[in-house]
C-alpha cells in the first residue's frame, strides 16, 4: 500500500469517527491498534517459524506456562490466541469491545520483565480512551470493529520505503489542525528534514563499529529512525546501533516506543524514558540507581525541541550549563542545545532544529552563543525554507555542533530558497537535501549559497550569526542601464553577466552580438533561436553530453534489470547517483542536482518494484490482481472487483509496448467521443429560443436512442411543414437531423469503446501472465529506465531553451528607448489637443479646455 492509498483509507475512517471522538484524539486510537496488529502478526509469524501450524495456534494460551515461557523471553511479550488481531477479525459479528479490553489488560500483565522498559504501559492511552468511542458497549464495539477493518491492510512488515506510523501521525496532525492545536506539529519532524540530518550524522559516523544515538525530545521517533537507518547503511548493520529516546508527553512517548519496535529494532537496543529532559537530566548509565549516577555520552544527538518555550532554570549548578551559561526562562532553545552538547562523546556530532532567533537574540542567549563560538563548538548552520514544519511558518535552522573540532571556522549554508511548494507547506526535495549535504561535506564557499566564516568575522559582528550577514541569497534586482535606455542597444555589462553560457559555449557570444561601443552591443541576427541552435559551440556541447550518456541505458539495464534479485536497495540509489555525477563531470550548464532529482523521482517507483520482486520472486512480474473499486450497494460503499491491474507492470505499459494496435484503436475512440459531444452541444446551443421551442423537450434530454429518434421525428415533421425551405443545410430540420446522427454515433462509440476496453484488458492480462523472462525484463526496462533516460536526454534542450529566453528577454528589455517613449507621448498629446480644439462649450468649459491644452503643450482656442 502506497502513501496515497493509505491516506485515503485513514481519511475515510476518520470522517466516520468524527461524531464519536475529538478529531485530534483519533490518531491515538488508530496508532494504538496499528501497533497491536503489528505485535500480533509478529508473534504469529515467529511461531510459524518455530514449526507451529495454523491448527496449533489455538493452544497458545496463558493457561500453558510452557508456551508463555517459550514466547515471552524471545519477543518480550505474549499474546494468547484468543487475543490475536486475526482472532478478533475472525469473530465477525461475535466480536465485542470486551475482547479488546481483556487483551490489553493481559498484554500489560504478560510483558517480559527484561523488556518492560519497552512495552510497559505502552497501550495506556488506547486502553483508557476506549470509553470515548461510544456511549454504549454496542456503539464502542461497532466503532472499534470499523477501525480494525480499516487497518487490516496497512503494511506492518517494516519493508516500506516510508515510516508508516510517522506518516500516519503527520497526516492526521495536518488534517486535524484546527482541533489538534497549532503546536501539534512540533512532535513530528518532516521526513525530509530527518533525512538531511541523518545524512550529516551518518557521514560523520561512517567508520564506527558500534554507536549510540539519542533524541531528548523524541516525539514520534521518526527522527531517530531515519538517523539509525542512514547510519546502518554506512555501517552495513542495524544491530550495532543503540537508541536512546526521551519524551515528555506520555501518549507521544508511547508512540516513540511503538515506532522503534515496528521498524524492527531489537528491544535490547531501545532505551526510552518518559520525562522532562531539561528538569531531569538523562540518560544515565544505570537507570534507577542514583547512587551510581554517571551521565551517558553518546556518538550522536539529534533533536527537534519545542521552539522558544518557557522553562525552569536550575537553582543549583548544572554540569550541562556550567561552561556556557543559563538560557533565559522565557526561551529554552539554548537549554536544549546545551543539554544535547553535554551528552556528546568528545568525537560525537549533534544536529538540532531551532528557530532563527537563536542566531541573533541578545542577553543570556548572546552570551551563550559567544561562548560556543569561542570554544569552537559550532560546526555549521543551515538555514531551511520557511513553512516546512506543520503548525508553524517561522523559518528554522539546523545547527550542527561537535565537542571536539580541529577548525575554528563556521560553515553557513543558506538553503532557504531550495524547496517545492506542496499544498500550504514547502518541502525539501531530494536534490535540495543532496545539495546541502554535498556543501557540508565539501566545506567551501559557493556564491549566494554557502560560506566558510572565520571566527574573526563573527567577532567583528559581535557574535551575531544571522545568516544574511554572511551569505546573500536574495534575488538580484533587475537594474536598467541608463545609456541603453536612452540610446538603445544592449549593455555590454548585461551580456557579460551571462558569462556562464559564454564560458561553456566559446564563440557563441560573438555569433550573437556585435560590439557598437565599449558600453553597448547589438544583436548580430534577429533570429536568435536559429543562431543558437546552429552554433558549432552548441553542437559540440551537445555531442559531448550525448557521448557521456551513449551507453547509459545499457549500463542501467545491467545494473537494475538484468538480475533484480541482486540489487541492494539500501545503497543502490547512491551508486546510481555516483555514476550520474561522474558522467556529468566537466559538462558545464547542466545542473547535476536537477539530474539527481530526476533520478530520485524515478527511483521511488523502482525501489517499490524491486522490493516486490525480491520478496515475492521474479514471477511477481507476471501477476495480475483484481482491481477493487468502491460502489454503492444498498446505500453503503462496498468494495467490488472491476477488472484487473498488473501487480508490477501497468496495463498501460503492456498495451503500449505489446498491444499497440489494439491500444491505438481504443485511443481513437476515446479521442472521438468528446468531439462528438462537442458537435452535439454546438448544434443545440446554436438554436434560437424559437427553434428550441419548435424542437420541444428533445434538446434538453440526454443523448440516448429515444432522444435521437425524437429529434429525427421532429425534423421530419418540421420538414413537411416547411417545404422547400427545409432543404437548406442551415434549416432547423437539417440541424436536428445532424444532432440525431451525432447522438447515434455517440451511443455506438460508447458501446464499442466499452467492448474494446474489455477485450484489451483481457489481452493485457493474458500478455502479462504469459511473458517470457526476456519480455518481462524489456518491460521492466521500459518502466524503470526509459523515463529516466528521457529526462536526462532532454536536459540540454532545457538549457538551450533557457539561453534563448534569456537573450530574447535582454533584447526586448532595451528594444524601446526613452526617446521612443517620449515621441509616442508627444504624438498622443498632439492627438488629444486636436480633439480638444474641436470642442465647444460655455466660457468656463472653454477656459478649462485651454488650460489643459496649455499643460499638454498646445493651444486650444
Secondary structure as the mmCIF struct_conf table of DSSP 4:
data_model
#
loop_
_struct_conf.conf_type_id
_struct_conf.id
_struct_conf.beg_label_comp_id
_struct_conf.beg_label_asym_id
_struct_conf.beg_label_seq_id
_struct_conf.end_label_comp_id
_struct_conf.end_label_asym_id
_struct_conf.end_label_seq_id
HELX_RH_AL_P HELX_RH_AL_P1 UNK A 3 UNK A 17
TURN_TY1_P TURN_TY1_P1 UNK A 18 UNK A 20
BEND BEND1 UNK A 21 UNK A 21
HELX_RH_AL_P HELX_RH_AL_P2 UNK A 23 UNK A 49
TURN_TY1_P TURN_TY1_P2 UNK A 50 UNK A 51
HELX_RH_3T_P HELX_RH_3T_P1 UNK A 54 UNK A 59
TURN_TY1_P TURN_TY1_P3 UNK A 62 UNK A 63
HELX_RH_AL_P HELX_RH_AL_P3 UNK A 65 UNK A 75
BEND BEND2 UNK A 76 UNK A 76
HELX_RH_3T_P HELX_RH_3T_P2 UNK A 81 UNK A 83
BEND BEND3 UNK A 84 UNK A 84
HELX_RH_AL_P HELX_RH_AL_P4 UNK A 85 UNK A 91
HELX_RH_3T_P HELX_RH_3T_P3 UNK A 92 UNK A 94
HELX_RH_AL_P HELX_RH_AL_P5 UNK A 97 UNK A 109
TURN_TY1_P TURN_TY1_P4 UNK A 110 UNK A 110
HELX_RH_3T_P HELX_RH_3T_P4 UNK A 113 UNK A 115
HELX_RH_AL_P HELX_RH_AL_P6 UNK A 116 UNK A 119
TURN_TY1_P TURN_TY1_P5 UNK A 120 UNK A 123
HELX_RH_AL_P HELX_RH_AL_P7 UNK A 124 UNK A 129
HELX_RH_3T_P HELX_RH_3T_P5 UNK A 130 UNK A 133
BEND BEND4 UNK A 135 UNK A 136
HELX_RH_AL_P HELX_RH_AL_P8 UNK A 137 UNK A 151
TURN_TY1_P TURN_TY1_P6 UNK A 152 UNK A 153
BEND BEND5 UNK A 154 UNK A 154
BEND BEND6 UNK A 157 UNK A 158
BEND BEND7 UNK A 160 UNK A 162
HELX_RH_AL_P HELX_RH_AL_P9 UNK A 164 UNK A 175
TURN_TY1_P TURN_TY1_P7 UNK A 176 UNK A 176
HELX_RH_AL_P HELX_RH_AL_P10 UNK A 177 UNK A 180
TURN_TY1_P TURN_TY1_P8 UNK A 182 UNK A 183
HELX_RH_3T_P HELX_RH_3T_P6 UNK A 184 UNK A 187
HELX_RH_AL_P HELX_RH_AL_P11 UNK A 191 UNK A 204
TURN_TY1_P TURN_TY1_P9 UNK A 205 UNK A 207
BEND BEND8 UNK A 209 UNK A 210
STRN STRN1 UNK A 211 UNK A 215
TURN_TY1_P TURN_TY1_P10 UNK A 216 UNK A 217
TURN_TY1_P TURN_TY1_P11 UNK A 219 UNK A 220
BEND BEND9 UNK A 221 UNK A 221
HELX_RH_AL_P HELX_RH_AL_P12 UNK A 222 UNK A 235
TURN_TY1_P TURN_TY1_P12 UNK A 236 UNK A 236
BEND BEND10 UNK A 238 UNK A 238
TURN_TY1_P TURN_TY1_P13 UNK A 239 UNK A 240
STRN STRN2 UNK A 241 UNK A 247
BEND BEND11 UNK A 248 UNK A 249
HELX_RH_AL_P HELX_RH_AL_P13 UNK A 250 UNK A 262
TURN_TY1_P TURN_TY1_P14 UNK A 263 UNK A 264
HELX_RH_3T_P HELX_RH_3T_P7 UNK A 267 UNK A 269
STRN STRN3 UNK A 270 UNK A 274
BEND BEND12 UNK A 275 UNK A 275
TURN_TY1_P TURN_TY1_P15 UNK A 277 UNK A 279
BEND BEND13 UNK A 280 UNK A 280
STRN STRN4 UNK A 284 UNK A 284
BEND BEND14 UNK A 285 UNK A 286
TURN_TY1_P TURN_TY1_P16 UNK A 287 UNK A 288
HELX_RH_3T_P HELX_RH_3T_P8 UNK A 290 UNK A 292
STRN STRN5 UNK A 295 UNK A 295
STRN STRN6 UNK A 298 UNK A 303
HELX_LH_PP_P HELX_LH_PP_P1 UNK A 305 UNK A 306
TURN_TY1_P TURN_TY1_P17 UNK A 307 UNK A 308
BEND BEND15 UNK A 315 UNK A 316
TURN_TY1_P TURN_TY1_P18 UNK A 319 UNK A 324
HELX_LH_PP_P HELX_LH_PP_P2 UNK A 326 UNK A 328
TURN_TY1_P TURN_TY1_P19 UNK A 329 UNK A 330
HELX_RH_AL_P HELX_RH_AL_P14 UNK A 333 UNK A 342
TURN_TY1_P TURN_TY1_P20 UNK A 343 UNK A 343
STRN STRN7 UNK A 344 UNK A 355
HELX_RH_3T_P HELX_RH_3T_P9 UNK A 356 UNK A 359
TURN_TY1_P TURN_TY1_P21 UNK A 360 UNK A 360
HELX_RH_AL_P HELX_RH_AL_P15 UNK A 363 UNK A 374
TURN_TY1_P TURN_TY1_P22 UNK A 375 UNK A 376
STRN STRN8 UNK A 378 UNK A 383
HELX_LH_PP_P HELX_LH_PP_P3 UNK A 384 UNK A 385
TURN_TY1_P TURN_TY1_P23 UNK A 386 UNK A 387
STRN STRN9 UNK A 389 UNK A 389
TURN_TY1_P TURN_TY1_P24 UNK A 390 UNK A 391
STRN STRN10 UNK A 392 UNK A 392
BEND BEND16 UNK A 394 UNK A 394
STRN STRN11 UNK A 396 UNK A 402
BEND BEND17 UNK A 403 UNK A 404
BEND BEND18 UNK A 406 UNK A 406
STRN STRN12 UNK A 410 UNK A 414
TURN_TY1_P TURN_TY1_P25 UNK A 416 UNK A 417
STRN STRN13 UNK A 420 UNK A 422
TURN_TY1_P TURN_TY1_P26 UNK A 423 UNK A 424
STRN STRN14 UNK A 425 UNK A 427
HELX_RH_AL_P HELX_RH_AL_P16 UNK A 430 UNK A 442
STRN STRN15 UNK A 446 UNK A 446
TURN_TY1_P TURN_TY1_P27 UNK A 447 UNK A 449
STRN STRN16 UNK A 450 UNK A 453
HELX_RH_AL_P HELX_RH_AL_P17 UNK A 455 UNK A 460
TURN_TY1_P TURN_TY1_P28 UNK A 461 UNK A 463
HELX_RH_3T_P HELX_RH_3T_P10 UNK A 467 UNK A 469
TURN_TY1_P TURN_TY1_P29 UNK A 470 UNK A 470
BEND BEND19 UNK A 474 UNK A 474
HELX_LH_PP_P HELX_LH_PP_P4 UNK A 475 UNK A 477
HELX_RH_AL_P HELX_RH_AL_P18 UNK A 482 UNK A 487
BEND BEND20 UNK A 489 UNK A 489
STRN STRN17 UNK A 490 UNK A 491
HELX_RH_AL_P HELX_RH_AL_P19 UNK A 492 UNK A 496
TURN_TY1_P TURN_TY1_P30 UNK A 497 UNK A 498
HELX_RH_AL_P HELX_RH_AL_P20 UNK A 499 UNK A 504
BEND BEND21 UNK A 505 UNK A 505
TURN_TY1_P TURN_TY1_P31 UNK A 506 UNK A 507
HELX_RH_AL_P HELX_RH_AL_P21 UNK A 508 UNK A 512
STRN STRN18 UNK A 513 UNK A 517
TURN_TY1_P TURN_TY1_P32 UNK A 518 UNK A 519
STRN STRN19 UNK A 520 UNK A 523
BEND BEND22 UNK A 524 UNK A 524
BEND BEND23 UNK A 526 UNK A 526
HELX_RH_AL_P HELX_RH_AL_P22 UNK A 528 UNK A 534
HELX_RH_AL_P HELX_RH_AL_P23 UNK A 536 UNK A 548
TURN_TY1_P TURN_TY1_P33 UNK A 549 UNK A 551
HELX_RH_AL_P HELX_RH_AL_P24 UNK A 552 UNK A 556
HELX_RH_PI_P HELX_RH_PI_P1 UNK A 557 UNK A 561
TURN_TY1_P TURN_TY1_P34 UNK A 562 UNK A 563
HELX_RH_3T_P HELX_RH_3T_P11 UNK A 564 UNK A 566
HELX_RH_AL_P HELX_RH_AL_P25 UNK A 569 UNK A 584
TURN_TY1_P TURN_TY1_P35 UNK A 585 UNK A 586
TURN_TY1_P TURN_TY1_P36 UNK A 588 UNK A 589
HELX_RH_AL_P HELX_RH_AL_P26 UNK A 592 UNK A 616
HELX_RH_3T_P HELX_RH_3T_P12 UNK A 618 UNK A 622
STRN STRN20 UNK A 624 UNK A 633
TURN_TY1_P TURN_TY1_P37 UNK A 634 UNK A 635
STRN STRN21 UNK A 636 UNK A 646
BEND BEND24 UNK A 647 UNK A 649
HELX_RH_AL_P HELX_RH_AL_P27 UNK A 651 UNK A 658
HELX_RH_AL_P HELX_RH_AL_P28 UNK A 660 UNK A 685
TURN_TY1_P TURN_TY1_P38 UNK A 686 UNK A 686
BEND BEND25 UNK A 687 UNK A 687
HELX_RH_AL_P HELX_RH_AL_P29 UNK A 689 UNK A 695
HELX_RH_3T_P HELX_RH_3T_P13 UNK A 696 UNK A 700
BEND BEND26 UNK A 701 UNK A 701
BEND BEND27 UNK A 703 UNK A 704
HELX_RH_AL_P HELX_RH_AL_P30 UNK A 705 UNK A 722
HELX_RH_3T_P HELX_RH_3T_P14 UNK A 723 UNK A 727
BEND BEND28 UNK A 728 UNK A 728
TURN_TY1_P TURN_TY1_P39 UNK A 729 UNK A 730
BEND BEND29 UNK A 731 UNK A 731
HELX_RH_AL_P HELX_RH_AL_P31 UNK A 732 UNK A 769
TURN_TY1_P TURN_TY1_P40 UNK A 770 UNK A 770
HELX_RH_AL_P HELX_RH_AL_P32 UNK A 773 UNK A 793
TURN_TY1_P TURN_TY1_P41 UNK A 794 UNK A 794
HELX_RH_AL_P HELX_RH_AL_P33 UNK A 795 UNK A 813
TURN_TY1_P TURN_TY1_P42 UNK A 814 UNK A 814
BEND BEND30 UNK A 815 UNK A 816
HELX_RH_AL_P HELX_RH_AL_P34 UNK A 818 UNK A 837
TURN_TY1_P TURN_TY1_P43 UNK A 838 UNK A 838
HELX_RH_AL_P HELX_RH_AL_P35 UNK A 843 UNK A 855
TURN_TY1_P TURN_TY1_P44 UNK A 856 UNK A 857
BEND BEND31 UNK A 858 UNK A 858
#
